[in-house]
Amino acid sequence: MPAIYFSLAYVQPFADMSTEKPEDGVTVVRGDGQIVGLRLDDPRLVLRLSEICANIGVDEEKVWPRLRADADVLLGSRAATWGGGGA
């Protein structure tokens, strides 16, 4: 299964970057000393997201909204992409 990465803050391309693994399967990405990303090696770790956030000192209310999935086809509308219309 693919990992899940949460981008939590922007960082300049030239910023001093580092990573740390506070526990198996969890990687914290720091940029200029602040946490800018969180990587979960196994997507099932999202079930422990609140606990992980508490352990690393990140407000979970900033992390949960970053969780995304595929676009919901039930919310989309199908329309002609070439500009045509129905008769």
Residue pairs with C-beta under 8 A, 6 or more apart in sequence:
1 42
1 43
1 44
2 43
3 39
3 40
3 41
3 42
3 43
4 39
4 40
4 43
4 45
4 46
4 67
5 37
5 38
5 39
5 40
6 37
6 38
6 39
6 40
6 63
6 66
6 67
7 36
7 37
7 66
8 35
8 36
8 37
8 38
8 58
8 62
8 63
8 66
9 31
9 34
9 35
9 36
9 37
10 36
11 17
11 31
11 32
11 36
12 31
12 32
15 31
15 32
16 31
16 32
16 33
17 29
17 30
17 31
18 29
18 30
19 27
19 28
19 29
19 30
20 27
20 28
20 30
21 27
21 28
22 28
22 55
22 56
23 52
23 55
25 40
25 41
25 42
25 45
26 38
26 39
26 40
26 41
26 45
26 52
26 56
27 38
27 39
27 41
28 35
28 37
28 38
28 39
28 56
29 35
29 36
29 37
29 38
29 39
30 36
31 37
35 56
35 57
35 58
38 52
38 56
38 58
38 63
40 46
40 49
40 52
45 52
46 67
49 60
49 63
49 64
49 67
50 60
53 59
53 60
53 63
54 60
